[in-house]
Amino acid sequence: MDRVGGTDATEGPFESLRTPATAADLLLVLAVPAALLAAAMLPLSVRRSLVFEYADPTLYTATVSAFVHVGPGHLAVNLAGYALVVPVAYLLSVANGERRRFRVAFVSLLVACPPLLSYLNLAIVRTGGSAGFSGVLLALYGYLPLALATHAERQFDIGRRRTTAPLLFFVGLTLITLLTLGAVATYGVTVPYRGRTVAVGHVITATLVGLLAALALVLALYALSATGERGDWRERLRTAADRAGHFELAVVGLGLFLMLPLATFPVDPVVGGRVLNLYTHLLGYALGFIASYVLVVVESEWLGPP
């Protein structure tokens, strides 16, 4: 049989789902929306008491606040995002024989990100609090660059995962920076200082412009490295298009990766009377990718293939 990237070219991406392990994985994946919906059934006063307050932080609220939503709209958006990101990430992992790696990354991010993201919010001095699953959702989204890069390498023999994954991460970071720059330029940013508010939009704008310049250089370097690694990409892309199932899954995954920031980093960050915490969204994306990528490096160097 023909083989591409070390896998059977006639095997579809969903063949590996036909195993009892899929049922266990389904229960694991569904446990999160079940927990979010159960928390939404709590009285409003109880949910408000579980918000992570910046002026009175506790480890308990830092952890549970990620699973609590004060408004139904916020919950619906996060459930919709979860229903898109996690199944695609899971299907990509299973198609490439990385079911165990998905489980490890999924559980690790669910456990570590809520308290970590909450306490990282304290780096910005302000009043108020935070609640909701969006930061953790963006951490799970941060797993997608690695899953897509693995799929490209193993199914289409395009690029090397350890080069393509950072390239995709920086593509996402560039898109996020552009969207954030648009929000800052349009609405400005103020911070409390000695009893008054101070406009800092010009400072953040200059910082974001500098970051974009740095990202452009990084993307150029990674693109040059990726294109120089293996042969004719156009021929490989034509071959990839013939991989029925695998090609469509890659297109859906890449489309989701490029489109999700438009919803999670809107130019107008005020939605339903509340301001989206873009800072937490960015931290979640970065932490999700870094943790997943480090997992791959550690397993590859110390433990061998999964």
Residue, then its C-alpha position, 0 to 999 in steps of 0.5 A: m500500500d502507498r504510505v505518506g508520512g509513515t502512515d497508511a495512505t488509504e486509512g481514513p482519519f476516523e479509523s482509530l475512533r473504533t475502539p472502547a478507548t473512544a467512549a472513555d475519552l468522550l466521557l472525559v471531554l463531556a465532563v467539562p460542559a457538564a460541570l459548566l452547566a451544573a455550576a450555572m444551575l447554582p443561585l446567582s448569589v452563590r456564583r457571584s461569591l465564587v468570582f475571583e476578586y482581585a482585592d481579596p484573592t483566594l486559592y479556592t476562588a482562583t480555581v473554581s471561578a473558571f467554571v462559573h459564569v454569572g451571565p448565560g451569554h458568557l456561558a453559551v459563548n464558551l460552550a460553543g467555543y469548547a464544542l469547536v476547539v476540543p473535538v477538532a483537537y481530539l480528532l487531529s490527535v487520534a488521527n495521528g496516534e496521539r490519543r494519550r498525549f491529548r489526554v495528558a495535555f487536556v487534563s493538565l491544562l484543565v487542572a493547572c490553568p484556572p489558578l495560574l491564570s487567576y493569579l497572573n491577573l494580579a500582575i495588573v493592578r485594578t479593581g473587580g474580579s474574573a470568572g468564566f472558562s474563556g482563559v482555559l478555553l484559549a489554553l486548549y486552543g493553544y494545543l491546536p498549533l501542535a496538533l495541526a503541525t503533527h498532522a501536517e508532518r505525519q499525514f502529508d510529510i509537510g514540514r517538521r512538527r517542532t518547526t511548524a508548531p511554533l510557526l503556527f503559534f506565532v501566526g496566531l499571536t500575530l493575529i491576536t496582536l493585530l486584533t488587540l491593537g485595533a481594540v486599543a486604537t478604537y477604544g483606548v485603555t485607562v488604569p486607576y492611579r491615585g484616585r483618578t484614571v490615566a489613559v495608557g492607550h498610547v503606551i500599549t499601542a507603541t508596545l503592540v506595534g513593536l511586538l508586531a515588528a518582532l513577530a514579523l521577523v520571527l515569522a520570516l525566520y520560521a517560514l524560511s526554516a520550514t520551507g528549506e527543510r523538505g523538498d517541493w511544498r507545492e507537490r506535497l500539497r497536491t499529494a495532501a489534497d488526495r488524502a480524503g478525510h485527512f485533508e478535510l480535517a486539516v482544512v477545518g482545523l486550520g480554519l478554526f485556528l485562524m477564525l477563533p481569535l476573531a471571536t475571542f479578541p474582538v475589536d470591541p471588547v465590551v460585550g453584553g455590558r462587560v469587558l472581555n479580559l483579553y489579557t487572560h485570553l492571551l495568557g491562556y493561549a500562550l500557556g496552552f501552547i508552551a505546555s503542550y510543546v514542552l510535553v512533546v519535547v520532553e517525551s521525544e527526548w526522554l521518553g521516546p515516541p508516545 
